[in-house]
């Protein structure tokens, strides 16, 4: 599947906080990491990494996020070592030229900076990898569809904390958004880009 020249690889939240032993660990992030590395290695100048950044404390979170972080207090900035927010070590060398965009919610679209950058570069297609399929990846994809982007989901380069919700999210994307989205394996995507 050859796509237009104006595309970006949007890699969602491949961070130590999710890869290592924390309450938010995504156990099979390591299984998709080789595919993410391959795309970032071949197209680092087209890659944008997002990072999920928790607030300093539950009290500084907005609205229902305050309740969320009362439950997950140990994942706030006052308890979590700052290095846990970094990309996994295997991806750090790609930025720069890859870009890093920080976000404090599931979606990278709310602050508008990413959308502005992509519009400036006349990007039409987003190739999505990362985690979690049923949370931040899904939120990213739905926001991107609303903004009019064509989406390519690298089906073997997205992961979640549970197989059941990952499978449900992939099924939802395939069945309900097939006009705006393609599910493609990483090798097939890279081969087509030549």
Secondary structure, DSSP 8 states (H G I E B T S, - for coil): ----SSEEEEEE--BHHHHSSSTT--TTHHHHHHHHHHHHHH-GGGEEEEEE---SSGGGS-THHHHHHHHTGGGSTTTS-GGGGSB-HHHHTTTTTSEEEEESSS-S-TTSHHHHHHHHTT--EEEEEEE-IIIIIHHHHHHHHHTT-EEEEEEEEEE-S-HHHHHHHHHHHHHHSTTTEEEE-HHHHHHHH-
